[in-house]
Amino acid sequence: MTADPLTVVVAPGVLTDDRTAGEVLAAALAARDLAGTLRTTATAEELTAATSEAAPGALLVVAATPEPLAQLLPALPAGAAVRVDLGPGPLDTSPAVTRHVRGRGLAGLRAGVEAWFHDTTAPPAVVAVGAHPDQHLEVRLPAGPGPHPVAVLVHGGYWRSRWACDLMDALAVDLAGRGFAAVNLEYRRPDEHGWAATTADVADGLQALSAAAATGTPLDLDRVALLGHSAGGQLVVRLAADLAGTDAAVRPALTVSLAGVLDLAAADRRWLSEGAVARALGGRADEVPDVYATASPLARVPVRAPLAVVCGRDDDLDLLDASRTFAAAAVAAGDDVVVLEDAGDHFAVIDPASALWARVADLLATRLGAAGPSARAGAAPVP
């Protein structure tokens, strides 16, 4: 347990009945053996008083308006709070905000607790890649001098901004404990910034490892694995295909699709997640065929880079079908492909406690030569 309990302060107008929120919070705290309190406020004065009484860095604010915390709570110090908005809204870049979970409903409370827990117990070093706050890397190093093999994580969420790199925090911490330099890559999503920005940010984030290594971060750039979950699976396989045969400073030794969206044309035809593919790419497959031809992993076969295709048998049937279709096509085209299937749903592949993730971690250790599970104690953040 961390030294200070988490104080969750709900701004006026967010909840009319706090019973469900209290249950969600209690379960999230219990899952991490944490202590915390939920305080619902009715006025701006109560909100200010409740937030000022929280321990430094142990505050989660549930807001209800699009205004940044710098405007709502100007006295909050830098790094004071995780912000949660139950509905959608603009990214809060206030200095006080360490994470902003938005648009996930009451489940955002659980995500906020998880983000606070990981940032408190295993804080990453944040490396800016561009001017926008979403253009960054979060780096966690294992114990020891290195240089360490690198695992780059790219989150999913059907390319929508309400889903962010906190989805991969638990894997990042697990990988650092296994002897990998874990790099959680954040990128601008197309619903707010366009498809070109998304693909450029993922590519730039990977190449930024070269500058980090050159300035002293102990990364072994000859042993880099690129792992993407769901929509992130599409992004990493597409990037691997883009880099194959180039002289880029960083190229993946292994690219892993974790329940990836690997056939964009089929995903568009089947209208997965209410048309997420068309919304991300800027049109249907017959409207922007050139974009689909470049972006869809199935259309990029042979990828000409080592691949692993991982999916739970209890996942969305269309995603399981896409993984199998892509893997078969890549094998037929001569690609080096490992296929891992096991019991588990869409999130088992990013759950450090799942049997399916254990198989992925073993594959990474075999391919990249990391120390493996015996190294899981003593992970350290980047100095």
N, C-alpha and C positions, 0 to 999 in steps of 0.2 A: 504494500500500500504506500502511496505517496505521503509526504509529511502533512500536507494540508488537505482537508476535505474540499470537494468541489462545491461551489455555490452556484446554483442555477437560478437566475433571476428572470422572471417573465415580465416583459413590458406590458403596460396597460393596453387592453383591447385585444390581446392575442388569444386568450382562453376565456370562455364563459364558465367552464367546469374543468377543474384541474385534475380530476381523478385519473383519466386515461394517461395524461402526461406524467402524473406521479407514478403510475404503474410502469410505464416505459422507462422512466428514469431509474426507478428502483431495480428493474431487471438489468439495465445497462451497467449500473454501479456494481451490482452483485456479481456480474459476469467477470469483472476485473478486481473483485475484492476491494472495492473503493467505498469511501464514505462520502456523503453529500447531502445537500438539502435543496428543496424546491421552494422558491419564494415568489409568489404571485403579487404583482403590484397594481394599484388602481390609479395612481397619479404619477406625474413626472417627478414630483418630490420624493415619493416612495421609491421610484426606480433609482434615483440618484443615491438615496440613502442606502438602499440594499446593495448596490454595486460597490459603494465605497467601503462597506464593511467586509467584503470578501478578502481572503488572503491573496497576496500578490501572485498573479499567474494562475490562480485557481478559481476562475470565474467563467461561466458560460452564460451569455446573454441571449435570451429568446426575444427577438425584436418583431415589430409589426409594421414598420414603415420603411420606405426606401432610403430614408436619410442615413448617412454614415454615422457610426458611433461617435466620431469626432464632433458631430453636431449635436447628437442626442445626449452624449455624456462627455463633454469636453475635458473634464477633469481626470478621466481615466488615463493612466500612464501607458507608455508604449509596452506592447506585449502583454497586456493585462487579460485579454479575454478571447475565447472562441465565440463567434457569433453564429446563431442559428436563426434562419427565417423559414417558417413552415411553408410559405409560398415562394414563388419566383421573385427575383429582384436583382438589381445590379450588384456586381461584386463590390464589397466594402473594402476599400484600401486604407482605412484609418490606421494610424500607427498602433492603436490599441489592439487591433484585431490580428490574431495569429492565424486563424482559420475562419473561413466563412462557409458554412453549410447552408445551402439554399434550395428551396423547391422540392424538398423530400417529405413534406408533411411531418407528422409526429415522429416518424422514423428518423427524422433529422436529429432528434434528441439523442438517440442511440449513437448516430454517427458523430455527433459533437462530443459525446463522452469518449468514444473510441479515439477520435483525433487528439483530444486533450491528453488521454492516457499515453498514447504513443509519443507525442511530443514531449511529455513530461518525463517519461521513464527511459526513452531512447531518442533524444533530440537529434534531428538531422542538421547537417550544414546545408544552407540554402545557397545555391549558385545561380545567379541571374544569367539568363541566356539572351534575353531581349529586354526591351523597355517596358512591356506590359507585365503586370504581376503574374500572369499565368505562364509566362515564358521563363521557366526555372527548373532546376534540378534539386532534389532533396537527397543528400548523400549520407549514408551511414556506413562506417568502416568497421571491419572486425578487429579483434585484438591482434597484435603483432605488427611488425614493421612493414610487411608487404614486400614487393608489390602484390596486390591481391587480384584474383580473377574478378570480373565485373558482371553483375546481373542488372540489366537496365529494364525497368518495369514501366509499361505503358497501359494506363487504365482504360476501361471501356465506359459504358453508359450510353450506347447508341449515339455517340458524338454530341451529346447534349450538355450544356454548361452546368446544369444542376448536379452532374456527376463529376467528381474531381479526383485528384491523385490520392486523397485519403482512403479511397477504396483499396489501395495497394499497401497501406502502411503496415499491416500485420505481416504480409509477405516480406516487405523490406526488412523488418526487424528479424524475422526468422532467417532470412538469407544472410544477414550480417553475422548472426550467431553460427551459421554454418561455414563461415570463412570467406564469404563473398563481400566485395564492396557493392552494396545495394544502392542503386540509383533510381529514385522514383521520379519519372519525367512528367512534368506538367506542360500542357500545351493549350493554346487558344482553340476553342471549339467552334465548329462552323455555324451554329445557330446564331452566334454573336459576331463572328469574325470572318466567316467564309471558308470554303474548303481549302483554298490555296494556303491560307494562314495555318490551318491545321497540319497539312502535310509538310509545310516548310518548318514548322516548329518541332515536329518529331525528328526530322532529318537534322536540323541544327542542334537539337538537344543531344543527339548521339555524338555528333562531331565535336561538341563542346568538351567532351571527355579528354580530347587531345590537349586542349589548353589547360585543363585541370591537372593532368599528369605532368605537363611541362612545368607547372608552377609548384609541384611538390606533393600533390595528392598521390598516394602510392597505388596507382592503378596499373594493372597489366593489360595493355591494350591489345595484346595478342590472344587474350582469353576473355572475350566479351560475349555474353549471351544476351539476346534481345527477347523479352517476354511480353506479350500483349494479351490482355483479357478481353473477350467479347469484341466490341468495336476496336479495341486496342490490338486484337489479333490481326484484324485487317490491316491496321496501320503498320505493324512491324513486318508482316510478310511482304507487303508492298514495298517497304523501305529496303528489305533484304534484296528484293529483285532489282530495285533501283541501284543498289551499291555493287551488285555482283559484277565482277570484271573491271571495276573502276580502281583508281589509285587513291581513294578516300583514305584519310588518316585512320579512321575507325570503321572496321567492317565486322559484322558479327560472325563469331565462330559457330554459333548455333542460334537459330531463330525459333522461338516456341510460340505457337498459337494455343492459347488457353480458352477453349470454347469460342473460337473466333468466328466472325462473320466473314466467311471465306469465299462466298459466291454472291456478289452484290447483285447481279442480274436476277438470280432466283429470289434473293431476299426482297428485291423490289417487286417482282411479280407477285410474291406471296404477301406483300404489304406488311412485313415484319415490323413490330412495334409502331403500328399506325403510320407507316410510311416514313420511317426514320431514315432510310437510305436516300430516298429522293430529296428529303429535306436537307440532308447533309451535303449531298453532291450537287444540289442545285437543279434537279429535274429527274424525270423517270429515265429508265435505261434507253428507251427509244428517242428521248429528247436530247440527251447529252451522251451519245454513245462513246465518244472519245474519252470522256472523263471516266466512264465505267471501265473502258478497256485498259486504262492506266491504273485505276484504283483497285479493281477486283483481283484478289489473289489468284482465283481460278483462271482469269484471263492472262495472268503473268507466267503461267507454267510454260516451260521449266523455269524455276526460280534461280537455279544454278548456285544454290547455297544450302548448307546443311539445315534441315528442318526437323521440328518435332510438332506433331499435331495431337493435341490432348483434348478430350471431351468426356464428360460424365454421361453415362447411359440414361440418366434420369433428367437430362437437360431438355430444353426446348427441342422438339423433334426436328424442326427445320435447321437448327444450328448443328445438331448431331449429324443430320444428313449432309449439310454443307462441309463439315469436317471430313466425313468419309469420302465425299465426292472429290474434294480437293486433294486429299491424301492419295487416293487411287490415281488421279490424273498426274500428280507429281511423280509418283513411283513409275508410272508408265512412261513418263517423259525422261526418266533417268535421274531424277533428283535423289539425294540422300535423305530419306525420310524415316523417322521413328514415329510410330503410332501408339499412343497410350490411351486406353479406355478402361473405365472402372465404374463402379457404382458411384453415384453422386449427381447433384444437380448443377445448375449453372455456376453456383458460387463455391462448390466443393474444390474447384481447381485453384481457388485463391484462399483456401482455408488451410492454415498451417497444420491444423489437427487432422486433416483428412488423409485417407490412404492414397488418394489420387495425387495430392500434392507431394506426399512422401516419395512417390515414384518419380515425379518430375525433379525433385531435389536430388535424388540419387542419379538421375540422368545428367543433371548439370555437373555434379561432382565427378562423374566418370568422364564427361566430355571436356571439362575445363580444369580438372585436377585440383579442385578445392578440397579442404581437409574433411568435409562431410560433417555429419551430425555430432561427432565427438568434439567439434570446435564450438559448440553452441554456447558455451559460457564465456562471459567476459567481453561481449561486443562493445566497441567504443565508438563514439561519434567522431567525425572529422575534427581534427584540432583547429 
